[in-house]
């Protein structure tokens, strides 16, 4: 049985590749694609299992490779010596130097087919390198991290909470500030909220900085490295780095999940801790799910939750907030978030939860959500409002406030859990 190959090679090298594949009886070229659009259409139609692509084909980026993998197609890229390293950052399955194309293209495709015969999926090796899904997990379009998986490089903490202003950004900003003080290796705060990111005004930064959109553009082209990410993340006086979010909600297509995968892996190499402020919505657009090229509004949030080593789930200490928190914990399980969770109840006060609010909140979450450990942050209006007005973190503005002490204890516990025994 022959394997179908899609060829999207530019210039005279196309003839060389087609002739080399013609000499291999187990391979057959089913489509010679003139551009990326034709290649993606042929892959989506199931006309091939391997795509041989020129590195200089217009439009080839991480998103295109992601969609080819989603169609079940292995990606082999022909590149010169210089661009080979950049091409590898696109998440392709194999890179072959142009000078070796005539003699090595059939062997490279054979190696890819051998990996497929062993049960490996297209793109799986790149995802495994960054701790992604394994063979028993869902397809690449909806990956799932293995619970408890750890890595020797930096950690990613995703701060998520259901709708209703539970204080995600306030907790994310102050948790990052505490980690910058308590941990070594540096800390990066990322605003990945595509609905209403507020890290910039909370910290009093300029919203003209390129931020996460520029990082995604560099990642899509395979040009993002630690030096480039450091240049995009201004460093505050406390040592905290910040990757600002999109200035307007309608710019959400500029931060696709496929590009953010490279941002997270680069952040792990740059700093010891990355704290991501996410959006509230976990819904996948079922109408667009059949279209592998369609962007997804919540792709940034889902990407951060999948990549996270720890997910900090935030709710508010009142009846409505606790009800939304219980439902939100169930929603996280439904979308396949397998990372360990830390449940944080914010704005804890007797006026909304009874005379013994801590006891009432713990009892409610234990009964209705099966949560045995809860971190409580007391309502501290004076300190939080003052920090917001001064555009400072709690550790800078009110280091002895009750809210700051609660967040500092949370940060210390995360550091202690991460530290090897």
HELIX and SHEET records of a PDB file:
HELIX    1   1 UNK A   13  UNK A   22  1                                  10    
HELIX    2   2 UNK A   36  UNK A   44  1                                   9    
HELIX    3   3 UNK A   62  UNK A   70  1                                   9    
HELIX    4   4 UNK A   84  UNK A   88  1                                   5    
HELIX    5   5 UNK A   98  UNK A  100  5                                   3    
HELIX    6   6 UNK A  101  UNK A  117  1                                  17    
HELIX    7   7 UNK A  124  UNK A  129  1                                   6    
HELIX    8   8 UNK A  140  UNK A  142  5                                   3    
HELIX    9   9 UNK A  168  UNK A  182  1                                  15    
HELIX   10  10 UNK A  199  UNK A  203  1                                   5    
HELIX   11  11 UNK A  211  UNK A  220  1                                  10    
HELIX   12  12 UNK A  226  UNK A  232  1                                   7    
HELIX   13  13 UNK A  249  UNK A  254  5                                   6    
HELIX   14  14 UNK A  257  UNK A  270  1                                  14    
HELIX   15  15 UNK A  299  UNK A  307  1                                   9    
HELIX   16  16 UNK A  319  UNK A  334  1                                  16    
HELIX   17  17 UNK A  350  UNK A  353  1                                   4    
HELIX   18  18 UNK A  357  UNK A  369  1                                  13    
HELIX   19  19 UNK A  381  UNK A  390  1                                  10    
HELIX   20  20 UNK A  394  UNK A  397  1                                   4    
HELIX   21  21 UNK A  402  UNK A  418  1                                  17    
SHEET    1   A 5 UNK A  27  UNK A  32  0                                        
SHEET    2   A 5 UNK A   3  UNK A   8  1                                        
SHEET    3   A 5 UNK A  50  UNK A  54  1                                        
SHEET    4   A 5 UNK A  74  UNK A  79  1                                        
SHEET    5   A 5 UNK A  94  UNK A  97  1                                        
SHEET    1   B 8 UNK A 234  UNK A 235  0                                        
SHEET    2   B 8 UNK A 241  UNK A 243 -1                                        
SHEET    3   B 8 UNK A 187  UNK A 192  1                                        
SHEET    4   B 8 UNK A 273  UNK A 278  1                                        
SHEET    5   B 8 UNK A 155  UNK A 161  1                                        
SHEET    6   B 8 UNK A 310  UNK A 316  1                                        
SHEET    7   B 8 UNK A 340  UNK A 348  1                                        
SHEET    8   B 8 UNK A 374  UNK A 378  1                                        
END                                                                             
